[in-house]
Amino acid sequence: MPVKKSPVPIKKKSATKKAPPRKAARAKVAVAKPAAKPAAKPSTKKPKGRRPVGPEAVHEIFARFQKSNPEPKGELDYVNPFTLLVAVVLSAQATDVGVNKATRALFAIADTPEKMVALGEERIRDYVKSIGLFRTKAKNVFLLSQQLIENYNSEVPRSRDILQTLPGVGRKTANVVMNMAFGEPTIAVDTHLFRVSNRIPMAIGKTPLAIELGLEKIIPAEFKRHAHHWLILHGRYICKARRPECERCLISDICTSSDKIL
Ligand code: SF4
């Protein structure tokens, strides 16, 4: 049957519009800001386990070193203060054995500032080319020889401050020369001595200068002259960086290092 159309158009039920959801009222909660922390004061406490050994222990350490090696020597070859100065300048970041190999022939023909200058920078370079940083070092040796001739009557000055004005000469080099050439009780801090002092510990410090000044205060006068040699040799042959040989260490009963292996 045909469907009759209604005379009145049937209104489609309009969908009831939902009111847009009301934005949730934001609760105004006051969030307290964390109070600013007061600036931390540097601690004046010494780190645990890093107390330097006392004066009696320091005396005992050097008494034992002295007993076992009364006249410790450095291991660089030289024939006079000038060749000592040159050898120490060449030894930066190089082994004493390597430097001795190179200087044997060099010092045979140039053991004074005049002879070194006469040799010339280029030939000095040839002699020391087996040593690290040889170009810079050869130049420094040539220039310092010139300066010794011009300003110091060809003599090595007996003053740490003056030595440090020469090319290639820093505080450690000056201390070695003052000690070995002139018998002054200076303490030259190399990488071995730095490690040993911080390990035992005797003087504690983050820089070679801090260690040098710290040791100067605590080493008894009777041991000062040879102190740096004893400590350097101890660090080079016993208290080694990677594996200290504590089982044959003379001072293992005094050392408080956490690196100690017994
Ligand atoms: S006991 Fe070991 S760590 Fe301590 S000084 Fe001797 S070798 Fe070095």
Boltz pocket constraint, residues with backbone or C-beta under 6 A from the ligand:
constraints:
  - pocket:
      binder: B
      contacts: [[A, 196], [A, 199], [A, 200], [A, 238], [A, 239], [A, 240], [A, 244], [A, 245], [A, 246], [A, 249], [A, 250], [A, 251], [A, 252], [A, 253], [A, 255], [A, 256], [A, 257], [A, 259], [A, 260], [A, 261]]
      max_distance: 6.0
